[in-house]
Amino acid sequence: MEASENKEQQYIKAIQLINTPDGRCTFEVGKLPVQAHIAATYFFGKTEVSNEHKPHPAPRAQFVVTLKGKLRFTVSSGDTFILEPGIILLAEDTQGPGHSWELLEGETWERLYIPFTPGTTHGFMSDKDSTASNK
């Protein structure tokens, strides 16, 4: 048996920001497969923190990869989650009031944005879906 046949699929923790049917923002905790190939034509980095505390929708469907920083994100319902290195954010809440965030540690949030075309198959699997069934 080859070594590759013996390996289980590995995942990276991820959180997906999505719009609800009424246009508000919510999130799902889940994971992304590490071997997924997702088409992207560019990426860019940012360290600016001027949008802190101001609710806003994502300007485009994109992955947000945190390199440095720990943040609390808040969605329309008031629910929150923590984002830090090792967790990929899929920002797909491109309509409505969106989300807000605040730095919890330090004064810098270093991150990469990797835009993708809406509807792109990126392999995100919600934890609640994977516990409800084995799809």
LUMZA-68023 format. One record per residue: residue number from 1; x, y, z of N, C-alpha, C in turn. Coordinates in nm, 3 decimals. Example, Ala and Ser with C-alpha at 12.3 -4.5 7.8 and 13.67 -1.06 7.14 Angstrom:
node seq = 1&npx = 1.319&npy = -0.569&npz = 0.780&capx = 1.230&capy = -0.450&capz = 0.780&cpx = 1.320&cpy = -0.330&cpz = 0.780
node seq = 2&npx = 1.285&npy = -0.225&npz = 0.708&capx = 1.367&capy = -0.106&capz = 0.714&cpx = 1.290&cpy = 0.003&cpz = 0.787
end
This chain:
node seq = 1&npx = 0.083&npy = -0.117&npz = 0.000&capx = 0.000&capy = 0.000&capz = 0.000&cpx = 0.089&cpy = 0.125&cpz = 0.000
node seq = 2&npx = 0.056&npy = 0.223&npz = -0.087&capx = 0.135&capy = 0.346&capz = -0.093&cpx = 0.105&cpy = 0.433&cpz = 0.028
node seq = 3&npx = 0.202&npy = 0.514&npz = 0.066&capx = 0.185&capy = 0.602&capz = 0.182&cpx = 0.069&cpy = 0.698&cpz = 0.162
node seq = 4&npx = 0.049&npy = 0.748&npz = 0.040&capx = -0.058&capy = 0.845&capz = 0.015&cpx = -0.196&cpy = 0.783&cpz = 0.034
node seq = 5&npx = -0.210&npy = 0.652&npz = 0.015&capx = -0.339&capy = 0.586&capz = 0.034&cpx = -0.373&cpy = 0.572&cpz = 0.182
node seq = 6&npx = -0.272&npy = 0.578&npz = 0.266&capx = -0.290&capy = 0.557&capz = 0.408&cpx = -0.318&cpy = 0.688&cpz = 0.483
node seq = 7&npx = -0.304&npy = 0.803&npz = 0.419&capx = -0.321&capy = 0.931&capz = 0.485&cpx = -0.468&cpy = 0.971&cpz = 0.490
node seq = 8&npx = -0.509&npy = 1.020&npz = 0.606&capx = -0.642&capy = 1.076&capz = 0.620&cpx = -0.640&cpy = 1.219&cpz = 0.571
node seq = 9&npx = -0.756&npy = 1.267&npz = 0.525&capx = -0.769&capy = 1.406&capz = 0.483&cpx = -0.739&cpy = 1.497&cpz = 0.603
node seq = 10&npx = -0.660&npy = 1.601&npz = 0.581&capx = -0.629&capy = 1.696&capz = 0.687&cpx = -0.702&cpy = 1.827&cpz = 0.658
node seq = 11&npx = -0.727&npy = 1.904&npz = 0.765&capx = -0.805&capy = 2.026&capz = 0.753&cpx = -0.741&cpy = 2.141&cpz = 0.829
node seq = 12&npx = -0.779&npy = 2.261&npz = 0.791&capx = -0.742&capy = 2.383&capz = 0.862&cpx = -0.871&cpy = 2.442&cpz = 0.917
node seq = 13&npx = -0.869&npy = 2.487&npz = 1.041&capx = -0.987&capy = 2.547&capz = 1.101&cpx = -1.025&cpy = 2.672&cpz = 1.022
node seq = 14&npx = -1.155&npy = 2.693&npz = 1.002&capx = -1.203&capy = 2.807&capz = 0.926&cpx = -1.335&cpy = 2.857&cpz = 0.983
node seq = 15&npx = -1.363&npy = 2.984&npz = 0.959&capx = -1.490&capy = 3.045&capz = 0.995&cpx = -1.542&cpy = 3.118&cpz = 0.871
node seq = 16&npx = -1.668&npy = 3.095&npz = 0.840&capx = -1.729&capy = 3.154&capz = 0.721&cpx = -1.832&cpy = 3.259&cpz = 0.762
node seq = 17&npx = -1.812&npy = 3.383&npz = 0.713&capx = -1.911&capy = 3.489&capz = 0.730&cpx = -2.006&cpy = 3.481&cpz = 0.612
node seq = 18&npx = -2.136&npy = 3.474&npz = 0.638&capx = -2.234&capy = 3.463&capz = 0.531&cpx = -2.353&cpy = 3.554&cpz = 0.557
node seq = 19&npx = -2.427&npy = 3.586&npz = 0.451&capx = -2.550&capy = 3.662&capz = 0.464&cpx = -2.666&cpy = 3.567&cpz = 0.491
node seq = 20&npx = -2.758&npy = 3.609&npz = 0.576&capx = -2.881&capy = 3.535&capz = 0.601&cpx = -2.983&cpy = 3.580&cpz = 0.496
node seq = 21&npx = -3.093&npy = 3.507&npz = 0.481&capx = -3.194&capy = 3.545&capz = 0.381&cpx = -3.245&cpy = 3.689&cpz = 0.396
node seq = 22&npx = -3.245&npy = 3.742&npz = 0.519&capx = -3.291&capy = 3.879&capz = 0.540&cpx = -3.180&cpy = 3.983&cpz = 0.520
node seq = 23&npx = -3.062&npy = 3.938&npz = 0.473&capx = -2.952&capy = 4.030&capz = 0.441&cpx = -2.858&cpy = 4.060&cpz = 0.556
node seq = 24&npx = -2.884&npy = 4.003&npz = 0.671&capx = -2.795&capy = 4.025&capz = 0.785&cpx = -2.674&cpy = 3.933&cpz = 0.774
node seq = 25&npx = -2.585&npy = 3.939&npz = 0.872&capx = -2.461&capy = 3.860&capz = 0.870&cpx = -2.461&cpy = 3.760&cpz = 0.985
node seq = 26&npx = -2.415&npy = 3.639&npz = 0.954&capx = -2.394&capy = 3.538&capz = 1.057&cpx = -2.265&cpy = 3.463&cpz = 1.023
node seq = 27&npx = -2.230&npy = 3.364&npz = 1.104&capx = -2.108&capy = 3.289&capz = 1.077&cpx = -2.128&cpy = 3.142&cpz = 1.107
node seq = 28&npx = -2.043&npy = 3.062&npz = 1.046&capx = -2.038&capy = 2.918&capz = 1.074&cpx = -1.893&cpy = 2.881&cpz = 1.099
node seq = 29&npx = -1.871&npy = 2.797&npz = 1.198&capx = -1.738&capy = 2.745&capz = 1.229&cpx = -1.723&cpy = 2.613&cpz = 1.155
node seq = 30&npx = -1.607&npy = 2.590&npz = 1.096&capx = -1.586&capy = 2.466&capz = 1.023&cpx = -1.441&cpy = 2.447&cpz = 0.988
node seq = 31&npx = -1.419&npy = 2.395&npz = 0.867&capx = -1.282&capy = 2.363&capz = 0.827&cpx = -1.271&cpy = 2.363&cpz = 0.675
node seq = 32&npx = -1.147&npy = 2.374&npz = 0.629&capx = -1.112&capy = 2.367&capz = 0.487&cpx = -1.013&cpy = 2.254&cpz = 0.467
node seq = 33&npx = -1.028&npy = 2.175&npz = 0.360&capx = -0.929&capy = 2.070&capz = 0.334&cpx = -0.796&cpy = 2.133&cpz = 0.294
node seq = 34&npx = -0.685&npy = 2.078&npz = 0.344&capx = -0.554&capy = 2.138&capz = 0.318&cpx = -0.508&cpy = 2.120&cpz = 0.173
node seq = 35&npx = -0.558&npy = 2.021&npz = 0.103&capx = -0.514&capy = 1.998&capz = -0.035&cpx = -0.606&cpy = 2.060&cpz = -0.140
node seq = 36&npx = -0.702&npy = 2.142&npz = -0.098&capx = -0.794&capy = 2.204&capz = -0.194&cpx = -0.718&cpy = 2.301&cpz = -0.284
node seq = 37&npx = -0.745&npy = 2.296&npz = -0.412&capx = -0.688&capy = 2.390&capz = -0.508&cpx = -0.798&cpy = 2.488&cpz = -0.546
node seq = 38&npx = -0.780&npy = 2.613&npz = -0.507&capx = -0.882&capy = 2.715&capz = -0.527&cpx = -0.823&cpy = 2.824&cpz = -0.616
node seq = 39&npx = -0.891&npy = 2.853&npz = -0.724&capx = -0.842&capy = 2.952&capz = -0.819&cpx = -0.841&cpy = 3.092&cpz = -0.757
node seq = 40&npx = -0.728&npy = 3.159&npz = -0.768&capx = -0.714&capy = 3.298&capz = -0.724&cpx = -0.619&cpy = 3.367&cpz = -0.822
node seq = 41&npx = -0.649&npy = 3.491&npz = -0.854&capx = -0.563&capy = 3.561&capz = -0.950&cpx = -0.468&cpy = 3.660&cpz = -0.882
node seq = 42&npx = -0.497&npy = 3.696&npz = -0.757&capx = -0.409&capy = 3.788&capz = -0.685&cpx = -0.436&cpy = 3.778&cpz = -0.535
node seq = 43&npx = -0.348&npy = 3.838&npz = -0.456&capx = -0.371&capy = 3.854&capz = -0.313&cpx = -0.301&cpy = 3.981&cpz = -0.271
node seq = 44&npx = -0.337&npy = 4.033&npz = -0.155&capx = -0.270&capy = 4.152&capz = -0.103&cpx = -0.270&cpy = 4.149&cpz = 0.048
node seq = 45&npx = -0.176&npy = 4.220&npz = 0.107&capx = -0.164&capy = 4.225&capz = 0.252&cpx = -0.214&cpy = 4.358&cpz = 0.306
node seq = 46&npx = -0.243&npy = 4.359&npz = 0.435&capx = -0.288&capy = 4.481&capz = 0.502&cpx = -0.249&cpy = 4.475&cpz = 0.648
node seq = 47&npx = -0.221&npy = 4.592&npz = 0.705&capx = -0.199&capy = 4.604&capz = 0.848&cpx = -0.288&cpy = 4.712&cpz = 0.909
node seq = 48&npx = -0.355&npy = 4.789&npz = 0.827&capx = -0.442&capy = 4.898&capz = 0.871&cpx = -0.553&cpy = 4.845&cpz = 0.962
node seq = 49&npx = -0.586&npy = 4.922&npz = 1.065&capx = -0.691&capy = 4.882&capz = 1.157&cpx = -0.798&cpy = 4.990&cpz = 1.172
node seq = 50&npx = -0.818&npy = 5.076&npz = 1.072&capx = -0.911&capy = 5.188&capz = 1.084&cpx = -1.059&cpy = 5.147&cpz = 1.081
node seq = 51&npx = -1.093&npy = 5.028&npz = 1.030&capx = -1.234&capy = 4.985&capz = 1.028&cpx = -1.278&cpy = 4.924&cpz = 1.160
node seq = 52&npx = -1.188&npy = 4.921&npz = 1.256&capx = -1.220&capy = 4.860&capz = 1.384&cpx = -1.348&cpy = 4.921&cpz = 1.440
node seq = 53&npx = -1.438&npy = 4.840&npz = 1.489&capx = -1.565&capy = 4.877&capz = 1.552&cpx = -1.671&cpy = 4.926&cpz = 1.455
node seq = 54&npx = -1.642&npy = 4.947&npz = 1.329&capx = -1.742&capy = 4.995&capz = 1.234&cpx = -1.801&cpy = 4.877&cpz = 1.156
node seq = 55&npx = -1.932&npy = 4.852&npz = 1.171&capx = -1.992&capy = 4.742&capz = 1.094&cpx = -1.977&cpy = 4.767&cpz = 0.944
node seq = 56&npx = -1.943&npy = 4.663&npz = 0.872&capx = -1.925&capy = 4.674&capz = 0.726&cpx = -1.937&cpy = 4.535&cpz = 0.663
node seq = 57&npx = -1.991&npy = 4.529&npz = 0.541&capx = -1.992&capy = 4.401&capz = 0.470&cpx = -1.854&cpy = 4.378&cpz = 0.408
node seq = 58&npx = -1.826&npy = 4.254&npz = 0.373&capx = -1.702&capy = 4.225&capz = 0.300&cpx = -1.712&cpy = 4.293&cpz = 0.163
node seq = 59&npx = -1.605&npy = 4.357&npz = 0.115&capx = -1.611&capy = 4.424&capz = -0.014&cpx = -1.615&cpy = 4.328&cpz = -0.132
node seq = 60&npx = -1.580&npy = 4.201&npz = -0.106&capx = -1.579&capy = 4.097&capz = -0.209&cpx = -1.569&cpy = 3.963&cpz = -0.137
node seq = 61&npx = -1.602&npy = 3.854&npz = -0.205&capx = -1.581&capy = 3.722&capz = -0.147&cpx = -1.430&cpy = 3.699&cpz = -0.140
node seq = 62&npx = -1.380&npy = 3.664&npz = -0.021&capx = -1.235&capy = 3.651&capz = -0.005&cpx = -1.198&cpy = 3.569&cpz = 0.118
node seq = 63&npx = -1.081&npy = 3.508&npz = 0.109&capx = -1.020&capy = 3.446&capz = 0.225&cpx = -0.943&cpy = 3.556&cpz = 0.297
node seq = 64&npx = -0.942&npy = 3.551&npz = 0.430&capx = -0.860&capy = 3.640&capz = 0.509&cpx = -0.772&cpy = 3.551&cpz = 0.595
node seq = 65&npx = -0.642&npy = 3.563&npz = 0.573&capx = -0.543&capy = 3.480&capz = 0.643&cpx = -0.472&cpy = 3.569&cpz = 0.744
node seq = 66&npx = -0.497&npy = 3.547&npz = 0.871&capx = -0.435&capy = 3.627&capz = 0.977&cpx = -0.293&cpy = 3.576&cpz = 1.002
node seq = 67&npx = -0.197&npy = 3.667&npz = 0.990&capx = -0.057&capy = 3.634&capz = 1.018&cpx = -0.018&cpy = 3.672&cpz = 1.160
node seq = 68&npx = -0.077&npy = 3.783&npz = 1.207&capx = -0.046&capy = 3.832&capz = 1.342&cpx = -0.168&cpy = 3.908&cpz = 1.393
node seq = 69&npx = -0.207&npy = 3.878&npz = 1.516&capx = -0.318&capy = 3.949&capz = 1.578&cpx = -0.423&cpy = 3.854&cpz = 1.629
node seq = 70&npx = -0.499&npy = 3.901&npz = 1.725&capx = -0.611&capy = 3.826&capz = 1.779&cpx = -0.728&cpy = 3.923&cpz = 1.787
node seq = 71&npx = -0.842&npy = 3.883&npz = 1.726&capx = -0.954&capy = 3.973&capz = 1.713&cpx = -1.084&cpy = 3.908&cpz = 1.756
node seq = 72&npx = -1.179&npy = 3.993&npz = 1.796&capx = -1.316&capy = 3.947&capz = 1.821&cpx = -1.403&cpy = 4.006&cpz = 1.710
node seq = 73&npx = -1.469&npy = 3.918&npz = 1.635&capx = -1.563&capy = 3.960&capz = 1.531&cpx = -1.703&cpy = 3.953&cpz = 1.588
node seq = 74&npx = -1.787&npy = 4.049&npz = 1.550&capx = -1.927&capy = 4.052&capz = 1.592&cpx = -2.013&cpy = 4.059&cpz = 1.466
node seq = 75&npx = -2.117&npy = 3.975&npz = 1.461&capx = -2.209&capy = 3.973&capz = 1.347&cpx = -2.341&cpy = 4.042&cpz = 1.386
node seq = 76&npx = -2.432&npy = 4.053&npz = 1.290&capx = -2.557&capy = 4.129&capz = 1.308&cpx = -2.637&cpy = 4.091&cpz = 1.433
node seq = 77&npx = -2.639&npy = 3.964&npz = 1.468&capx = -2.716&capy = 3.918&capz = 1.584&cpx = -2.651&cpy = 3.954&cpz = 1.718
node seq = 78&npx = -2.525&npy = 3.999&npz = 1.712&capx = -2.450&capy = 4.025&capz = 1.834&cpx = -2.361&cpy = 3.908&cpz = 1.873
node seq = 79&npx = -2.375&npy = 3.794&npz = 1.804&capx = -2.289&capy = 3.678&capz = 1.831&cpx = -2.145&cpy = 3.713&cpz = 1.792
node seq = 80&npx = -2.049&npy = 3.650&npz = 1.860&capx = -1.908&capy = 3.681&capz = 1.836&cpx = -1.827&cpy = 3.553&cpz = 1.817
node seq = 81&npx = -1.708&npy = 3.571&npz = 1.758&capx = -1.610&capy = 3.464&capz = 1.750&cpx = -1.472&cpy = 3.527&cpz = 1.753
node seq = 82&npx = -1.373&npy = 3.446&npz = 1.785&capx = -1.234&capy = 3.491&capz = 1.793&cpx = -1.162&cpy = 3.445&cpz = 1.666
node seq = 83&npx = -1.086&npy = 3.536&npz = 1.607&capx = -1.003&capy = 3.505&capz = 1.491&cpx = -0.858&cpy = 3.530&cpz = 1.529
node seq = 84&npx = -0.772&npy = 3.433&npz = 1.497&capx = -0.630&capy = 3.444&capz = 1.526&cpx = -0.553&cpy = 3.358&cpz = 1.427
node seq = 85&npx = -0.420&npy = 3.370&npz = 1.423&capx = -0.343&capy = 3.288&capz = 1.330&cpx = -0.379&cpy = 3.140&cpz = 1.346
node seq = 86&npx = -0.392&npy = 3.073&npz = 1.233&capx = -0.429&capy = 2.932&capz = 1.233&cpx = -0.575&cpy = 2.909&cpz = 1.200
node seq = 87&npx = -0.652&npy = 3.018&npz = 1.190&capx = -0.793&capy = 3.010&capz = 1.152&cpx = -0.812&cpy = 3.095&cpz = 1.027
node seq = 88&npx = -0.864&npy = 3.033&npz = 0.920&capx = -0.889&capy = 3.105&capz = 0.795&cpx = -1.030&cpy = 3.161&cpz = 0.799
node seq = 89&npx = -1.046&npy = 3.288&npz = 0.762&capx = -1.177&capy = 3.351&capz = 0.754&cpx = -1.222&cpy = 3.353&cpz = 0.608
node seq = 90&npx = -1.342&npy = 3.305&npz = 0.581&capx = -1.403&capy = 3.317&capz = 0.449&cpx = -1.506&cpy = 3.429&cpz = 0.460
node seq = 91&npx = -1.473&npy = 3.545&npz = 0.411&capx = -1.563&capy = 3.660&capz = 0.418&cpx = -1.654&cpy = 3.659&cpz = 0.296
node seq = 92&npx = -1.778&npy = 3.617&npz = 0.316&capx = -1.874&capy = 3.610&capz = 0.207&cpx = -2.002&cpy = 3.686&cpz = 0.241
node seq = 93&npx = -1.996&npy = 3.773&npz = 0.340&capx = -2.111&capy = 3.857&capz = 0.379&cpx = -2.102&cpy = 3.990&cpz = 0.304
node seq = 94&npx = -2.128&npy = 3.986&npz = 0.176&capx = -2.105&capy = 4.102&capz = 0.088&cpx = -2.225&cpy = 4.197&cpz = 0.079
node seq = 95&npx = -2.330&npy = 4.172&npz = 0.155&capx = -2.449&capy = 4.258&capz = 0.153&cpx = -2.488&cpy = 4.292&cpz = 0.296
node seq = 96&npx = -2.572&npy = 4.393&npz = 0.309&capx = -2.628&capy = 4.427&capz = 0.439&cpx = -2.529&cpy = 4.494&cpz = 0.532
node seq = 97&npx = -2.561&npy = 4.493&npz = 0.662&capx = -2.478&capy = 4.564&capz = 0.760&cpx = -2.342&cpy = 4.501&cpz = 0.786
node seq = 98&npx = -2.328&npy = 4.372&npz = 0.755&capx = -2.198&capy = 4.306&capz = 0.770&cpx = -2.159&cpy = 4.277&cpz = 0.913
node seq = 99&npx = -2.032&npy = 4.290&npz = 0.938&capx = -1.970&capy = 4.251&capz = 1.065&cpx = -1.881&cpy = 4.364&cpz = 1.116
node seq = 100&npx = -1.839&npy = 4.353&npz = 1.240&capx = -1.738&capy = 4.445&capz = 1.293&cpx = -1.634&cpy = 4.361&cpz = 1.367
node seq = 101&npx = -1.522&npy = 4.422&npz = 1.399&capx = -1.418&capy = 4.351&capz = 1.470&cpx = -1.342&cpy = 4.447&cpz = 1.559
node seq = 102&npx = -1.273&npy = 4.389&npz = 1.658&capx = -1.188&capy = 4.469&capz = 1.746&cpx = -1.066&cpy = 4.386&cpz = 1.782
node seq = 103&npx = -0.953&npy = 4.453&npz = 1.791&capx = -0.830&capy = 4.387&capz = 1.833&cpx = -0.839&cpy = 4.352&cpz = 1.981
node seq = 104&npx = -0.798&npy = 4.231&npz = 2.015&capx = -0.797&capy = 4.190&capz = 2.154&cpx = -0.658&cpy = 4.197&cpz = 2.215
node seq = 105&npx = -0.557&npy = 4.180&npz = 2.130&capx = -0.419&capy = 4.182&capz = 2.177&cpx = -0.334&cpy = 4.262&cpz = 2.080
node seq = 106&npx = -0.246&npy = 4.346&npz = 2.132&capx = -0.155&capy = 4.422&capz = 2.048&cpx = -0.223&cpy = 4.536&cpz = 1.975
node seq = 107&npx = -0.149&npy = 4.596&npz = 1.882&capx = -0.199&capy = 4.710&capz = 1.806&cpx = -0.198&cpy = 4.684&cpz = 1.656
node seq = 108&npx = -0.165&npy = 4.560&npz = 1.617&capx = -0.150&capy = 4.529&capz = 1.475&cpx = -0.227&cpy = 4.405&cpz = 1.437
node seq = 109&npx = -0.289&npy = 4.412&npz = 1.320&capx = -0.350&capy = 4.294&capz = 1.260&cpx = -0.288&cpy = 4.279&cpz = 1.122
node seq = 110&npx = -0.195&npy = 4.184&npz = 1.111&capx = -0.132&capy = 4.155&capz = 0.982&cpx = -0.210&cpy = 4.044&cpz = 0.915
node seq = 111&npx = -0.255&npy = 4.069&npz = 0.790&capx = -0.336&capy = 3.970&capz = 0.722&cpx = -0.319&cpy = 3.977&cpz = 0.573
node seq = 112&npx = -0.353&npy = 3.865&npz = 0.508&capx = -0.355&capy = 3.855&capz = 0.363&cpx = -0.499&cpy = 3.837&cpz = 0.320
node seq = 113&npx = -0.536&npy = 3.907&npz = 0.213&capx = -0.668&capy = 3.890&capz = 0.151&cpx = -0.646&cpy = 3.816&cpz = 0.019
node seq = 114&npx = -0.724&npy = 3.711&npz = -0.001&capx = -0.717&capy = 3.633&capz = -0.125&cpx = -0.859&cpy = 3.627&cpz = -0.182
node seq = 115&npx = -0.893&npy = 3.720&npz = -0.273&capx = -1.028&capy = 3.721&capz = -0.330&cpx = -1.054&cpy = 3.597&cpz = -0.416
node seq = 116&npx = -1.180&npy = 3.556&npz = -0.419&capx = -1.222&capy = 3.448&capz = -0.508&cpx = -1.358&cpy = 3.483&cpz = -0.566
node seq = 117&npx = -1.391&npy = 3.423&npz = -0.678&capx = -1.517&capy = 3.448&capz = -0.744&cpx = -1.632&cpy = 3.392&cpz = -0.660
node seq = 118&npx = -1.738&npy = 3.472&npz = -0.635&capx = -1.852&capy = 3.418&capz = -0.561&cpx = -1.902&cpy = 3.290&cpz = -0.626
node seq = 119&npx = -1.937&npy = 3.193&npz = -0.544&capx = -1.983&capy = 3.065&capz = -0.596&cpx = -1.871&cpy = 2.965&cpz = -0.619
node seq = 120&npx = -1.746&npy = 3.007&npz = -0.600&capx = -1.632&capy = 2.919&capz = -0.614&cpx = -1.642&cpy = 2.804&cpz = -0.514
node seq = 121&npx = -1.613&npy = 2.685&npz = -0.559&capx = -1.610&capy = 2.570&capz = -0.468&cpx = -1.478&cpy = 2.576&cpz = -0.391
node seq = 122&npx = -1.488&npy = 2.606&npz = -0.263&capx = -1.366&capy = 2.619&capz = -0.181&cpx = -1.353&cpy = 2.508&cpz = -0.079
node seq = 123&npx = -1.454&npy = 2.424&npz = -0.065&capx = -1.444&capy = 2.307&capz = 0.021&cpx = -1.477&cpy = 2.330&cpz = 0.167
node seq = 124&npx = -1.526&npy = 2.450&npz = 0.203&capx = -1.560&capy = 2.475&capz = 0.343&cpx = -1.664&cpy = 2.374&cpz = 0.390
node seq = 125&npx = -1.639&npy = 2.317&npz = 0.507&capx = -1.733&capy = 2.223&capz = 0.568&cpx = -1.767&cpy = 2.274&cpz = 0.707
node seq = 126&npx = -1.894&npy = 2.304&npz = 0.728&capx = -1.941&capy = 2.352&capz = 0.857&cpx = -1.932&cpy = 2.240&cpz = 0.961
node seq = 127&npx = -1.891&npy = 2.273&npz = 1.083&capx = -1.888&capy = 2.173&capz = 1.190&cpx = -2.026&cpy = 2.117&cpz = 1.217
node seq = 128&npx = -2.130&npy = 2.200&npz = 1.206&capx = -2.264&capy = 2.147&capz = 1.234&cpx = -2.310&cpy = 2.053&cpz = 1.125
node seq = 129&npx = -2.266&npy = 2.072&npz = 1.000&capx = -2.299&capy = 1.978&capz = 0.893&cpx = -2.227&cpy = 1.846&cpz = 0.912
node seq = 130&npx = -2.099&npy = 1.852&npz = 0.951&capx = -2.021&capy = 1.728&capz = 0.964&cpx = -2.061&cpy = 1.645&cpz = 1.085
node seq = 131&npx = -2.121&npy = 1.710&npz = 1.185&capx = -2.168&capy = 1.633&capz = 1.300&cpx = -2.308&cpy = 1.576&cpz = 1.275
node seq = 132&npx = -2.383&npy = 1.644&npz = 1.187&capx = -2.519&capy = 1.597&capz = 1.159&cpx = -2.519&cpy = 1.479&cpz = 1.063
node seq = 133&npx = -2.423&npy = 1.478&npz = 0.971&capx = -2.416&capy = 1.368&capz = 0.873&cpx = -2.275&cpy = 1.357&cpz = 0.819
node seq = 134&npx = -2.246&npy = 1.247&npz = 0.757&capx = -2.117&capy = 1.226&capz = 0.694&cpx = -2.130&cpy = 1.242&cpz = 0.545
node seq = 135&npx = -2.132&npy = 1.364&npz = 0.497&capx = -2.145&capy = 1.390&capz = 0.353&cpx = -2.014&cpy = 1.372&cpz = 0.284
end
